[in-house]
Amino acid sequence: MTRGRDGSVGVSPTKYRALLAGLVAAIVALSTAIYVGVASDDGTHSRNAITDSRLPNNSAAPASTGTWVGTWSTSPAAAEPGTETTGMADRSVRNVVHTSVGGTSARVTLSNLYGQSPLSITQASIAVAAGSGTPAALSDTMRQLTFNGGPTVVIPPGRQVMSDAVRIVIPPDADVLITTYTPTSSGPVTYHPRARQTSYVAQGDHTADATGAPYTEQSLYWRYLTALDVLSNEADGTVVVLGDSLTDGITSTVGANNRWTDVLSDRLRAEIAAGRDLPRYSVVNQGISGNRVLTDGLGRPADNPSGLNRFARDVLERTNAKVVVIDLGVNDILRNPRLADPNAILGGLRTMVGQAHARGLKVVGATLMPFGGHRGYSDAREAVRQQINAEIRAGRVFDAVVDFDKALRDPYDPRRLRADYDSGDHLHPSDKGYARMAEAFDLESLKGSAPAKL
């Protein structure tokens, strides 16, 4: 303290500056801690905050700035058989997902689309995996996920929920562990059956476990989890790929991330890093094996909903979607007990294009790849495929075209896949074939936006 000439007591300049510096630091810390995110379970918005979890903190995490994009997603495809009675009661499900781009904060979307009663999740966490093929986490990355500020969320049947954003450094091209614990059964588990990725299950609540030791059960499914978004400084938007088993990567090597969308993401990121003038986009995969443009599967809600049925949910509702790539139509030909109508399939594709344009999304469409030698092949079905491809190549369906047919067909027998691109079933590509699909994609086609309406 100092005393002025008039006898008043004051604070010395040195202490005053120290107090002022402390006050400024407190204001900055408070401002950094507060972030308003967006969550949606039915198209409505709610206020979410980045929270300091009870789990280990990463104090070196940078300030949360950037653009929210999807770094990984999958489509809820069906109700998991055998879970009707017990669901995943008293079990921790550790989903392993692979990122497209990195970020400094993250949020997840969980779905109870196929549940028949409310899904209660009492604990959830996110962490960066310690490596590939392991349930172990880098311990200093483990974070608790919250929902509207609390650790518990109840998801009604047929609905989904987005978590609060949490500060965590998510690397690009990396495995991330997202774990949920459900104490009671919610009936059928909403899942994606052909993940081509090993995930894990543990008995009891082990959401905060970083060692991975309790996770003794392996699974090739993704359960409940449908999206991982990141607040990214390396991406400005999301490319959403809507497809069937060819996009799902059904014959790609498990755990190798060799789906054609994975290779496309790697290509795009590498070209941008090399200085090429391309849109800074992430790539997410909305493939469902067996998916069709026009026809739903059985059940209510439908297992394996058609492209038309799920387009709004799986494309238009994806975070910051800028471009959609559509690779659908082969199953409409192969799974129709009668001869498919090419005009009906083209009409369905054009309907999706119109919906995308209405939301400002550019649409890149793929030609249908050959399936000669497959058990469903016939000359009549081949003729339908050729009619559809002719319309696509003529530019009468999509804004831009990727010609997968031309890239992968056998030049000596164009009705078939080239041998080294064929997984062996004469329908689905090998790892080399998936890589060729990504290489055939013209990255320049990602530029621009939906055509202006006249």
BELKA-V209420 format. One line per field, one symbol per residue. ss: DSSP state (H for helix, E for strand, L for the rest). phi: phi as a letter, one per 30 degrees, with the letter a starting at -180 (. if undefined). burial: # if it has 24 or more other ideal C-beta (glycine too) atoms within 12 Angstrom, else .. A space follows every 10 residues. Layout:
ss=???
phi=???
burial=???
//
This chain:
ss=LEELLLLLEE LLHHHHHHHH HHHHHHHHHH HHHLLLEEEL LLLLLEEELL LLLLLLLLLL LLLLLLEEEE EEELLLLEEL LLLLLLLLLL EEEEEEEELL LLEEEEEEEE ELLLLLLLEE ELEEEEEEEL LLLLLLELHH HLEELLELLE LLEEELLLLE EELLLEEEEE LLLLEEEEEE EELLLLLLLE EELLLLLLEE EEELLLLLLL LLLLLLEEEL LEELEEEEEE EELLLLEEEE EEELHHHHLL LLLLLLLLLH HHHHHHHHHH HHHLLLLLLL EEEEEEELLL LLLLLLLLLL LLLLLLHHHH HHHHHHLLLL EEEEEEELLH HHHHLLLLLL LHHHHHHHHH HHHHHHHHLL LEEEEELLLL LLLLLLLLHH HHHHHHHHHH HHHLLLLLLE EELHHHHHEE LLEEEEELHH HELLLLLLEL HHHHHHHHHH LLHHHHLLLL LLLL
phi=.bcdddjdcb cdeddddddd dddddddddd dddcbccbbb bajccbcbbd cddddeccdd ddedbkbdbd caabcdcadd eicdcchceh bcccdcbcdc bcacbbabcc bbecdcbecc ccbabbaddd ldibddcddd cdbdcbbhjb dcbccdeibb bcdddbdadc ddhbdbcbcb bbdbdciedd bcdcdhbdcb bbdidbdcdc dieddcccbc cccidbabcb dcccbcabcc ccacdddeie cdddichcdd ddddeddddd ddddjddbdd bdbbccdbdi dbdccdddjb dddhddeddc edddcdcddh dcbcccbbkd ddddcddcdd cddddddddd ddddddddci cdbcccdddd bdjddcdadd ddddeddddd ddddicbcdb bccdeddcdd dcbddbdded ccdkcibcdd edddddeddd dddddddibd eddd
burial=.......... .......... .......... ....#.#### #......### ###.#..#.. #..#.##### ########## ..#...###. ########## ########## #######.## #########. ...#####.. #######... #####.#### ########## ########## ##...##### ########## ##..###### .#.##...#. ########## ##.####### ########## ##..#.#### #########. ##.....### ########## #######... #.######## ########## ########## ######...# .#.###.### ###.###.#. ########## ####.##... ##.######. ##....#### ########## ....####.. ###..##### ########.# #.#.##...# ....
//
